[in-house]
């Protein structure tokens, strides 16, 4: 795909909601008889954005960090590129009538890389370990109450309350299955022990630098083993990733808008979709730290003060779509009109500030980290035009999340993925959401969230009302959805973007047919 052909909004839409009830799939992969040899080819080298600090599946993450875990670990459910949920280690699954018990049938031909058989007991051990390990995605199993082993290849997962995203979580971090004898040990922190298509080769691996995985010869589904070997090169600096891409040291990596033209000039191919949005989290909605932000008119004024089109052009080179909502297209909760709820209107912003008693201006402290200086400068200018003084404080990116939840700042400039509605609500909006630092809520909003929780198949439609509420009450000041700038070497591989992931799943990448 040529950069010149990209129009704003042309990237792939985000995923639809998860399957909420009944059997999620009807055609599981056949049991592997060992009679068929599936061709695979060569080595896939991935330029990884982050290191994996701990290979224990209980510490697994999503986003960029889910991809390397997929090499070593299968998930119970496989998420297809278009968001559909399909069998993996689970062959079928079905909820009871009130959506609080999920019965899962399991494959019977799977072993872990240490030779231990995959059984219902292993599923129970993994889910209980994930919940107790308190990893970065522990909230995915917040609703888990107990796991009942029905027989060797059947479990019933009991939930304290329905969770509309639970099946999705079983295709992500919470669904990764490790050998039960290794869970929680010191050894698994450095060497993953899973049932996945590849196993770590210590001779080709150096912690923090490179991880080499080789295809398991006894893997139950060789169709998923597209390569003999997968190498993850840890390249946290975008310039290093660009150089590795242009120089042919990696076959696929995530770049940014500023260096996309150079990659394309070197014959590399853009494989883009939209996942993240960026903008302001107006966290202090009750005015606890900064009283001005407790007035909805001030938060609305901030939204009207933003020249999103200019921000997108200057920062992202128009590779994205302006928006004023935090739910993405085709999430089920997306409302087209809400993308234009706050057109650029500095005079309206001034009027709202005056109505709120801030005609003489106000001050907001905003933390940013290295790399966001250009965004910060534009925000300072646009805010000054309406009488808001924006004070920027540079902090290390590693401190951002801890500073966010500490309630030290009333607002923050950040990036967040636009997930499935219930995931978005529990990550951004509910009273217990990680990114709701001041735990803001009110009876009207809570009632809307409760309706989503109990709506079953209608959850996404009900979530539109939550979306409207947070936009009208200006809980956020989104700027734009970003095109994810994933480049591949088209002479070596093909790649299909994965909905709601900045990088594709390893199953979506294949060698070019010879």
C-alpha positions as CSV (number, residue, x, y, z in Angstrom):
1,X,0.0,0.0,0.0
2,X,1.4,3.4,-1.0
3,X,1.4,6.2,1.5
4,X,0.0,8.5,-1.1
5,X,-3.1,6.4,-1.4
6,X,-4.0,6.7,2.3
7,X,-7.0,8.9,3.1
8,X,-8.0,9.8,6.6
9,X,-10.3,7.2,7.9
10,X,-9.3,4.6,5.4
11,X,-7.7,2.3,7.9
12,X,-9.4,-0.9,8.9
13,X,-12.3,-0.5,11.3
14,X,-12.0,-1.8,14.8
15,X,-13.4,-5.1,16.0
16,X,-17.0,-5.9,16.7
17,X,-18.1,-7.0,20.2
18,X,-17.4,-10.5,21.5
19,X,-19.7,-13.5,21.3
20,X,-21.8,-13.3,24.4
21,X,-23.7,-16.6,24.6
22,X,-24.0,-20.1,23.2
23,X,-21.4,-22.0,21.3
24,X,-18.9,-19.6,19.9
25,X,-17.8,-21.9,17.0
26,X,-19.0,-25.0,15.3
27,X,-16.0,-26.3,13.4
28,X,-13.0,-27.0,15.7
29,X,-9.7,-28.0,14.1
30,X,-9.3,-31.7,13.6
31,X,-7.4,-33.8,16.0
32,X,-3.8,-34.0,14.8
33,X,-3.0,-37.5,13.6
34,X,0.6,-36.8,12.7
35,X,0.0,-38.0,9.1
36,X,0.0,-34.6,7.5
37,X,3.1,-32.4,7.1
38,X,2.3,-28.7,6.7
39,X,5.0,-26.8,4.8
40,X,6.6,-23.9,6.7
41,X,9.4,-21.7,5.8
42,X,12.5,-20.0,7.2
43,X,12.8,-17.5,9.9
44,X,10.5,-14.6,10.8
45,X,12.3,-11.7,12.5
46,X,10.1,-9.3,14.4
47,X,11.2,-5.9,15.6
48,X,9.6,-5.8,19.1
49,X,8.7,-2.5,20.7
50,X,9.1,-3.8,24.3
51,X,11.0,-6.4,26.2
52,X,9.2,-9.2,28.0
53,X,10.1,-8.8,31.7
54,X,8.6,-12.1,32.8
55,X,7.5,-15.1,30.8
56,X,5.1,-16.5,33.4
57,X,1.6,-16.3,31.7
58,X,0.2,-14.9,35.0
59,X,2.3,-11.8,34.2
60,X,1.3,-11.6,30.5
61,X,0.1,-8.3,29.0
62,X,-1.9,-7.3,25.9
63,X,-1.1,-4.9,23.0
64,X,2.5,-5.2,21.8
65,X,3.4,-7.7,24.5
66,X,0.7,-10.3,23.6
67,X,2.5,-11.2,20.4
68,X,5.7,-12.8,21.9
69,X,3.6,-14.8,24.4
70,X,1.7,-16.3,21.5
71,X,4.9,-18.0,20.3
72,X,5.1,-20.1,23.5
73,X,1.6,-20.3,24.7
74,X,-1.8,-21.2,23.2
75,X,-4.9,-19.5,24.4
76,X,-8.1,-21.3,25.1
77,X,-9.9,-19.3,22.4
78,X,-8.3,-18.0,19.2
79,X,-9.2,-14.5,18.0
80,X,-9.3,-14.2,14.2
81,X,-8.0,-11.0,12.5
82,X,-11.6,-9.7,12.1
83,X,-12.3,-10.2,15.8
84,X,-14.3,-13.5,15.5
85,X,-13.7,-15.9,18.3
86,X,-12.7,-19.5,17.2
87,X,-11.6,-22.7,18.8
88,X,-8.0,-23.2,19.9
89,X,-7.4,-25.3,23.1
90,X,-11.1,-25.0,23.7
91,X,-13.2,-26.8,21.0
92,X,-16.5,-25.3,22.1
93,X,-18.0,-23.4,24.9
94,X,-21.4,-22.4,26.1
95,X,-22.9,-20.2,28.8
96,X,-25.8,-21.1,31.1
97,X,-29.0,-19.0,30.9
98,X,-27.8,-16.2,33.3
99,X,-24.3,-16.0,31.8
100,X,-22.6,-16.9,35.0
101,X,-21.3,-20.3,34.2
102,X,-19.2,-21.0,31.0
103,X,-18.8,-24.7,30.2
104,X,-15.7,-25.3,28.1
105,X,-14.8,-28.5,26.1
106,X,-11.1,-29.0,25.6
107,X,-8.8,-30.7,23.1
108,X,-7.4,-34.1,24.1
109,X,-4.2,-34.2,21.9
110,X,-2.2,-31.4,23.4
111,X,1.0,-31.4,25.5
112,X,3.1,-28.7,27.0
113,X,6.8,-28.2,25.9
114,X,7.9,-30.1,29.1
115,X,5.8,-33.1,28.0
116,X,3.0,-32.6,30.5
117,X,-0.5,-33.3,29.1
118,X,-3.0,-30.5,28.7
119,X,-6.1,-31.3,30.7
120,X,-9.0,-29.7,32.6
121,X,-6.8,-29.7,35.7
122,X,-4.3,-27.6,33.8
123,X,-7.0,-25.0,32.8
124,X,-8.1,-24.8,36.5
125,X,-4.5,-24.3,37.6
126,X,-3.8,-21.6,35.0
127,X,-6.9,-19.6,35.6
128,X,-6.4,-19.7,39.4
129,X,-2.8,-18.8,39.0
130,X,-3.6,-15.9,36.7
131,X,-6.1,-14.4,39.1
132,X,-3.8,-14.8,42.2
133,X,-0.6,-13.6,40.4
134,X,-1.9,-10.0,40.2
135,X,-0.3,-9.4,36.9
136,X,-0.9,-6.3,34.7
137,X,-4.0,-7.9,33.2
138,X,-5.4,-9.5,36.5
139,X,-8.6,-7.5,36.0
140,X,-9.5,-9.8,33.1
141,X,-10.5,-12.4,35.6
142,X,-12.1,-10.1,38.1
143,X,-15.4,-11.8,37.7
144,X,-13.9,-15.3,38.1
145,X,-15.4,-17.1,41.2
146,X,-14.3,-20.7,40.7
147,X,-13.2,-23.3,38.2
148,X,-14.9,-26.7,38.4
149,X,-13.3,-29.7,36.7
150,X,-16.2,-31.7,35.2
151,X,-14.0,-34.4,33.6
152,X,-10.5,-34.7,32.0
153,X,-11.5,-32.5,29.0
154,X,-14.3,-30.3,30.4
155,X,-14.3,-27.4,32.8
156,X,-17.1,-25.1,34.1
157,X,-15.9,-21.5,34.8
158,X,-18.1,-19.9,37.4
159,X,-18.5,-16.1,37.4
160,X,-19.6,-13.9,40.3
161,X,-21.5,-11.8,37.8
162,X,-21.9,-11.8,34.0
163,X,-18.9,-10.4,32.2
164,X,-19.6,-9.4,28.5
165,X,-15.9,-9.5,27.7
166,X,-15.0,-12.8,29.4
167,X,-14.7,-14.9,26.2
168,X,-12.5,-12.1,24.7
169,X,-10.2,-12.3,27.7
170,X,-9.8,-16.1,27.1
171,X,-8.3,-15.2,23.7
172,X,-5.9,-12.8,25.3
173,X,-3.6,-12.8,28.4
174,X,-6.1,-14.7,30.7
175,X,-6.4,-17.5,28.2
176,X,-2.7,-18.3,27.9
177,X,-2.0,-21.8,29.1
178,X,1.3,-22.8,30.8
179,X,2.4,-26.1,32.1
180,X,0.9,-26.4,35.6
181,X,4.1,-27.7,37.1
182,X,5.9,-24.5,36.1
183,X,3.4,-21.8,37.0
184,X,4.8,-19.4,39.6
185,X,8.3,-20.9,39.6
186,X,11.5,-18.9,39.2
187,X,12.4,-20.9,36.0
188,X,9.3,-19.8,34.1
189,X,10.1,-16.2,34.5
190,X,13.1,-16.6,32.2
191,X,11.9,-19.6,30.1
192,X,8.3,-20.0,29.0
193,X,6.8,-23.5,29.3
194,X,3.6,-23.6,27.2
195,X,1.6,-25.6,24.7
196,X,2.2,-23.1,22.0
197,X,3.6,-23.6,18.5
198,X,7.2,-22.6,19.4
199,X,9.6,-23.1,22.3
200,X,12.4,-20.8,23.4
201,X,15.9,-21.6,22.1
202,X,18.3,-20.4,24.9
203,X,21.3,-20.5,22.6
204,X,19.8,-17.9,20.4
205,X,18.3,-15.7,23.2
206,X,19.6,-12.9,25.4
207,X,17.3,-11.4,27.9
208,X,16.4,-7.8,27.0
209,X,17.9,-8.1,23.5
210,X,16.7,-11.1,21.5
211,X,14.4,-14.1,21.9
212,X,14.6,-17.0,19.5
213,X,11.8,-19.6,19.2
214,X,11.9,-22.8,17.2
215,X,8.9,-24.7,15.9
216,X,7.8,-27.7,18.1
217,X,7.8,-30.9,16.1
218,X,5.0,-32.4,18.2
219,X,2.7,-29.4,18.1
220,X,-1.0,-30.3,17.8
221,X,-1.8,-27.8,15.0
222,X,1.1,-27.5,12.5
223,X,-1.0,-25.2,10.3
224,X,-0.3,-22.4,12.8
225,X,3.5,-22.9,12.5
226,X,4.2,-20.8,9.4
227,X,7.9,-20.6,10.1
228,X,10.7,-22.8,11.3
229,X,11.9,-20.1,13.6
230,X,10.7,-16.8,15.1
231,X,13.1,-14.2,16.4
232,X,12.0,-11.2,18.5
233,X,14.6,-8.4,18.4
234,X,13.9,-6.0,21.2
235,X,14.2,-2.5,19.7
236,X,12.6,0.1,22.0
237,X,13.8,3.1,20.0
238,X,11.8,3.8,16.9
239,X,15.0,4.9,15.0
240,X,16.6,1.6,15.8
241,X,13.5,-0.2,14.4
242,X,13.5,2.0,11.3
243,X,17.2,1.2,10.6
244,X,16.6,-2.5,11.2
245,X,13.6,-2.5,8.8
246,X,15.4,-0.6,6.1
247,X,18.6,-2.6,6.5
248,X,16.7,-5.9,6.3
249,X,17.5,-7.1,9.9
250,X,13.7,-7.4,10.7
251,X,10.8,-8.5,8.6
252,X,8.0,-6.6,10.4
253,X,8.0,-3.8,13.0
254,X,6.0,-0.8,14.3
255,X,7.2,2.6,13.1
256,X,5.6,6.1,13.3
257,X,4.3,8.6,10.8
258,X,7.6,10.6,10.8
259,X,9.7,7.7,9.4
260,X,7.0,5.9,7.3
261,X,8.2,7.6,4.0
262,X,11.7,6.4,4.5
263,X,10.6,2.8,5.1
264,X,8.4,3.0,2.0
265,X,11.3,4.4,0.0
266,X,13.3,1.3,0.9
267,X,10.7,-0.9,-0.6
268,X,8.9,-1.8,2.6
269,X,5.1,-2.1,2.7
270,X,2.6,-0.4,5.0
271,X,0.1,-2.7,6.7
272,X,-2.0,-0.3,8.7
273,X,-5.1,-0.3,10.9
274,X,-6.5,1.9,13.6
275,X,-6.4,0.8,17.2
276,X,-5.3,3.7,19.5
277,X,-6.7,7.1,20.1
278,X,-4.8,9.9,21.7
279,X,-5.9,12.9,23.6
280,X,-6.5,14.4,27.1
281,X,-7.9,12.4,30.0
282,X,-9.8,15.1,32.0
283,X,-9.4,13.0,35.2
284,X,-10.6,15.4,37.9
285,X,-14.2,15.5,36.9
286,X,-15.4,16.4,40.5
287,X,-12.8,19.2,40.9
288,X,-11.0,17.6,43.8
289,X,-7.6,18.7,42.7
290,X,-8.4,21.5,40.2
291,X,-11.9,22.9,40.9
292,X,-12.2,24.3,37.4
293,X,-12.4,20.8,35.9
294,X,-15.3,20.0,38.2
295,X,-17.4,22.2,35.9
296,X,-18.6,20.5,32.8
297,X,-18.6,23.8,30.9
298,X,-14.8,24.0,31.5
299,X,-14.3,20.5,30.2
300,X,-16.5,21.3,27.2
301,X,-14.5,24.5,26.6
302,X,-11.3,22.5,26.5
303,X,-12.8,20.3,23.8
304,X,-13.9,23.3,21.7
305,X,-10.4,24.8,22.1
306,X,-8.8,21.9,20.3
307,X,-7.9,22.3,16.6
308,X,-7.8,18.5,16.0
309,X,-7.3,18.8,12.2
310,X,-4.1,20.8,12.7
311,X,-2.9,18.5,15.4
312,X,-3.5,15.4,13.2
313,X,-1.7,17.1,10.3
314,X,1.3,18.4,12.3
315,X,1.8,15.4,14.6
316,X,0.6,12.4,12.6
317,X,1.0,13.8,9.0
318,X,-2.8,13.2,8.5
319,X,-2.4,9.4,9.2
320,X,-5.4,9.1,11.3
321,X,-9.0,10.3,11.9
322,X,-10.1,13.1,14.2
323,X,-12.5,12.1,16.9
324,X,-14.2,13.3,20.1
325,X,-15.2,9.8,21.3
326,X,-13.3,7.0,22.9
327,X,-15.2,4.1,21.3
328,X,-13.9,3.1,17.9
329,X,-15.8,2.3,14.7
330,X,-17.6,-1.0,14.6
331,X,-17.0,-1.5,18.3
332,X,-20.8,-1.6,18.6
333,X,-20.8,1.5,20.8
334,X,-19.5,3.9,18.2
335,X,-21.9,6.8,17.3
336,X,-20.9,8.5,14.1
337,X,-22.2,11.9,15.0
338,X,-20.1,12.0,18.2
339,X,-16.9,12.3,16.1
340,X,-18.0,15.9,15.4
341,X,-19.5,16.8,18.8
342,X,-16.9,19.5,19.5
343,X,-15.8,21.3,16.3
344,X,-13.0,23.7,16.7
345,X,-14.6,26.9,18.0
346,X,-12.3,29.1,20.3
347,X,-15.0,31.7,20.7
348,X,-17.5,29.2,22.1
349,X,-14.7,27.9,24.4
350,X,-14.2,31.4,25.7
351,X,-18.0,31.9,26.2
352,X,-18.2,28.6,28.2
353,X,-15.2,29.6,30.4
354,X,-16.9,32.9,31.1
355,X,-20.2,31.2,32.0
356,X,-18.3,29.0,34.4
357,X,-16.6,32.1,36.0
358,X,-13.2,31.8,34.4
359,X,-13.3,34.7,32.1
360,X,-9.9,35.7,33.5
361,X,-8.5,32.3,32.6
362,X,-7.4,29.2,34.6
363,X,-4.3,27.0,34.8
364,X,-3.9,23.3,34.2
365,X,-0.8,21.2,34.8
366,X,-0.3,18.5,32.2
367,X,2.4,15.8,32.4
368,X,4.0,14.6,29.2
369,X,6.9,12.3,28.4
370,X,9.7,12.5,25.9
371,X,8.5,12.3,22.3
372,X,5.3,14.3,23.0
373,X,7.0,17.7,22.9
374,X,5.4,18.7,19.6
375,X,1.9,17.8,20.8
376,X,2.5,19.6,24.1
377,X,3.6,22.8,22.2
378,X,0.5,22.8,20.1
379,X,-1.7,22.3,23.1
380,X,-0.1,25.1,24.9
381,X,-0.8,27.4,22.0
382,X,-4.4,26.4,21.4
383,X,-5.2,26.6,25.1
384,X,-3.6,30.0,25.4
385,X,-5.8,31.2,22.6
386,X,-8.9,30.7,24.8
387,X,-7.3,31.9,28.1
388,X,-6.1,28.6,29.6
389,X,-2.6,28.4,30.8
390,X,-1.2,24.9,30.3
391,X,1.9,24.1,32.3
392,X,3.8,21.1,31.0
393,X,5.7,18.8,33.3
394,X,8.0,16.2,31.6
395,X,8.0,12.9,33.3
396,X,9.6,9.5,32.4
397,X,7.2,7.3,30.4
398,X,7.8,4.5,32.9
399,X,6.3,6.8,35.6
400,X,3.2,7.8,33.6
401,X,0.8,5.1,34.8
402,X,1.8,5.3,38.5
403,X,1.5,9.1,38.4
404,X,-1.9,8.8,36.8
405,X,-3.4,6.6,39.5
406,X,-1.7,8.7,42.3
407,X,-4.2,11.5,41.6
408,X,-1.2,13.9,41.3
409,X,-2.5,15.4,38.0
410,X,-6.0,16.6,37.1
411,X,-5.5,15.8,33.4
412,X,-3.0,13.8,31.4
413,X,-2.1,13.4,27.7
414,X,-2.1,9.7,26.9
415,X,-2.8,7.0,24.3
416,X,-5.3,4.3,24.8
417,X,-6.7,1.5,22.5
418,X,-10.4,1.6,21.5
419,X,-11.5,-1.8,22.7
420,X,-14.7,-3.8,22.7
421,X,-17.4,-1.8,24.7
422,X,-17.2,-3.7,28.0
423,X,-13.4,-3.6,27.9
424,X,-13.5,0.1,27.3
425,X,-16.0,0.8,30.1
426,X,-14.0,-1.2,32.6
427,X,-10.7,0.3,31.5
428,X,-11.7,4.0,31.2
429,X,-15.1,4.8,32.6
430,X,-16.4,2.6,35.4
431,X,-15.8,3.7,39.0
432,X,-13.2,0.9,39.4
433,X,-11.5,1.5,36.0
434,X,-7.7,1.9,36.1
435,X,-7.8,5.1,34.1
436,X,-10.6,6.6,36.2
437,X,-8.0,7.8,38.7
438,X,-10.4,9.9,40.8
439,X,-13.1,7.2,40.7
440,X,-15.7,9.6,39.3
441,X,-19.3,8.4,38.8
442,X,-22.9,9.4,39.3
443,X,-26.2,7.5,39.5
444,X,-27.1,8.3,35.9
445,X,-23.8,6.9,34.6
446,X,-23.9,3.9,36.9
447,X,-27.4,3.0,35.7
448,X,-26.2,3.1,32.1
449,X,-23.2,0.9,32.9
450,X,-25.4,-1.6,34.8
451,X,-27.7,-1.8,31.7
452,X,-24.7,-2.7,29.6
453,X,-23.6,-5.3,32.1
454,X,-27.0,-7.1,32.1
455,X,-27.8,-6.7,28.4
456,X,-26.3,-9.9,27.0
457,X,-26.4,-9.7,23.2
458,X,-27.5,-6.1,23.4
459,X,-24.5,-4.9,25.5
460,X,-22.9,-3.0,22.6
461,X,-26.1,-1.2,21.7
462,X,-26.6,-0.2,25.4
463,X,-23.0,1.0,25.5
464,X,-23.8,3.7,23.0
465,X,-25.6,5.5,25.8
466,X,-22.5,5.3,28.0
467,X,-20.5,6.7,25.0
468,X,-23.0,9.6,24.7
469,X,-22.8,10.4,28.4
470,X,-19.0,10.7,28.6
471,X,-18.9,12.8,25.4
472,X,-21.7,15.2,26.5
473,X,-20.1,15.5,29.9
474,X,-16.6,15.9,28.4
475,X,-14.9,13.2,30.5
476,X,-12.2,13.2,27.8
477,X,-10.8,15.5,25.1
478,X,-9.8,13.0,22.4
479,X,-7.8,14.3,19.4
480,X,-7.6,11.6,16.8
481,X,-7.4,7.9,16.2
482,X,-4.0,6.9,14.9
483,X,-3.1,4.8,12.0
484,X,-0.8,2.0,13.3
485,X,2.3,2.2,11.2
486,X,3.3,-1.4,10.8
487,X,5.8,-2.1,8.0
488,X,6.6,-5.4,6.5
489,X,9.2,-6.7,4.0
490,X,6.9,-7.8,1.2
491,X,9.6,-9.9,-0.4
492,X,9.6,-12.1,2.6
493,X,6.3,-12.1,4.4
494,X,2.6,-11.3,4.2
495,X,0.7,-9.9,7.2
496,X,-3.0,-9.3,8.0
497,X,-3.7,-6.6,10.6
498,X,-5.4,-7.8,13.9
499,X,-8.4,-5.8,15.0
500,X,-7.7,-4.0,18.3
501,X,-4.0,-4.8,18.3
502,X,-1.3,-2.4,17.2
503,X,0.7,-5.4,15.9
504,X,-0.7,-8.6,14.2
505,X,-0.9,-11.9,16.0
506,X,1.9,-14.2,14.9
507,X,-0.8,-16.5,13.3
508,X,-1.5,-13.6,10.8
509,X,2.0,-13.6,9.4
510,X,3.1,-16.0,6.7
511,X,6.1,-16.4,4.4
512,X,5.7,-15.3,0.8
513,X,4.8,-18.2,-1.4
514,X,7.7,-19.2,-3.7
